[in-house]
């Protein structure tokens, strides 16, 4: 049995959540904002459940872009997590952010945030150039149009990044429903934020209880 080295597991990557802030969200047009928020909750919750090294960055939080989504604040409160605030559009060009990301020692990076064409493309291309494996959670990224988002994903994929989705990320970390230590937390997260899939799990659990 060969397990692909391209699969993510809780110990082999860092999650970087970039600029999930109010002002950045106002112009998002490629995805419904309620779905984006739910997907953000799924990935932040997943990283917490599986103890994945997670870095939250902001840009001009106090003077321009505003607070992070409450779905992130709930899981990673600023008071204890310490968001990295920047002036650079490209997270990779910020010294503190760069050192925090590379300092985890993980060669796989999972990126999500706003906007795809600026704040995700920059660090993705730079990380690839430095030999990192880069994964983009495409349904937890937003941009000002479908065109802006889709062309940015195309550009990153052509450079070697691997596109995934929020639920895919969560289930790739769980991998086996026999992992009881995380089963309850994962299914609770999906029931709350997993849309139709979550409703299905709720239904199954209730029917089995009868």
Secondary structure, DSSP 8 states (H G I E B T S, - for coil): ----TTS--TTSEEEEEE--BHHHHHT--SS-HHHHHHHHHHHHHHHHHTT-EEEEEEESIIIII--B-HHHHHHS-HHHH--EEES-SSGGGSHHHHHHHHTT--SEEEEEEE-IIIIIHHHHHHHHHTT-EEEEEEEEEE-SSHHHHHHHHHHHHHHT-EEE-HHHHHHHHH--TT-HHHHHHHHHHHHHH-HHHHHHHHHHHHHHH-
